[in-house]
Amino acid sequence: MSLLKYIERLKRMDDLIRRKATGDVNCFALKLGISRSQISQDLHELRNIGVPIKYCKYRKTYFYEGGVGLTINFAKNSSNQAAKS
């Protein structure tokens, strides 16, 4: 999988989690067009880097504990900035 596709999937995951619109693990995987095992692996990786993702059995959705979210940013460095680093 290309890096761009993975980043887009993470952004979509983040959007669904922020809106508390994931559904259970099967629905979440279906909404992203991936397998259940893949969404489970992605959630595990995010949790391993400290993203506080929890699941609410009552609402049947994933959510960020404490209002924390995922932010992905990229910035282009000019050749002058890169040389200073």
C-alpha positions as CSV (number, residue, x, y, z in Angstrom):
1,M,0.0,0.0,0.0
2,S,1.3,3.4,-0.8
3,L,2.0,5.9,2.0
4,L,-0.6,8.3,0.6
5,K,-3.4,5.7,0.7
6,Y,-2.4,4.8,4.3
7,I,-2.5,8.4,5.3
8,E,-5.9,8.9,3.7
9,R,-7.2,5.8,5.5
10,L,-5.9,7.3,8.8
11,K,-7.7,10.6,8.1
12,R,-10.9,8.7,7.3
13,M,-10.6,6.7,10.5
14,D,-10.0,9.9,12.5
15,D,-13.0,11.5,11.0
16,L,-15.3,8.6,11.9
17,I,-13.8,8.3,15.4
18,R,-14.2,12.1,16.0
19,R,-17.9,11.9,14.9
20,K,-18.4,8.7,16.9
21,A,-19.7,7.1,13.7
22,T,-17.6,4.0,13.5
23,G,-20.0,1.3,14.5
24,D,-18.6,-1.9,15.8
25,V,-15.3,-3.3,14.4
26,N,-17.1,-5.0,11.5
27,C,-19.0,-1.8,10.5
28,F,-15.8,0.3,10.9
29,A,-13.9,-2.0,8.6
30,L,-16.8,-2.0,6.1
31,K,-16.9,1.8,6.1
32,L,-13.2,2.0,5.3
33,G,-13.3,-0.8,2.7
34,I,-10.8,-3.0,4.6
35,S,-10.9,-6.3,6.5
36,R,-11.7,-6.7,10.1
37,S,-8.2,-7.9,10.8
38,Q,-6.7,-4.8,9.1
39,I,-8.8,-2.3,11.2
40,S,-7.9,-4.2,14.3
41,Q,-4.2,-4.0,13.4
42,D,-4.5,-0.2,12.6
43,L,-6.3,0.4,16.0
44,H,-3.6,-1.6,17.8
45,E,-0.8,0.4,16.1
46,L,-2.5,3.8,17.0
47,R,-2.9,2.7,20.6
48,N,0.7,1.6,20.7
49,I,1.8,5.2,19.8
50,G,-0.3,6.6,22.5
51,V,-3.6,7.5,20.8
52,P,-6.3,6.9,23.4
53,I,-8.9,5.1,21.3
54,K,-11.7,3.4,23.3
55,Y,-14.8,1.5,22.4
56,C,-18.2,2.2,23.9
57,K,-20.4,-0.9,24.0
58,Y,-23.5,1.1,24.7
59,R,-23.2,3.5,21.7
60,K,-21.3,0.8,19.6
61,T,-18.6,3.2,18.4
62,Y,-15.0,4.0,18.9
63,F,-14.1,7.4,20.4
64,Y,-11.1,9.3,21.6
65,E,-10.8,9.3,25.4
66,G,-10.3,12.8,26.8
67,G,-11.2,14.6,23.5
68,V,-7.7,13.8,22.1
69,G,-7.5,13.3,18.4
70,L,-5.1,12.4,15.6
71,T,-3.4,15.2,13.6
72,I,-1.2,14.5,10.5
73,N,0.7,17.4,9.0
74,F,3.3,17.7,6.3
75,A,5.4,20.7,5.5
76,K,7.6,21.3,2.6
77,N,11.1,22.6,3.6
78,S,12.9,24.9,1.3
79,S,16.6,24.1,0.5
80,N,17.7,26.8,2.9
81,Q,15.7,25.4,5.8
82,A,16.9,21.9,5.2
83,A,20.5,23.0,5.1
84,K,20.2,24.7,8.5
85,S,18.9,21.6,10.2
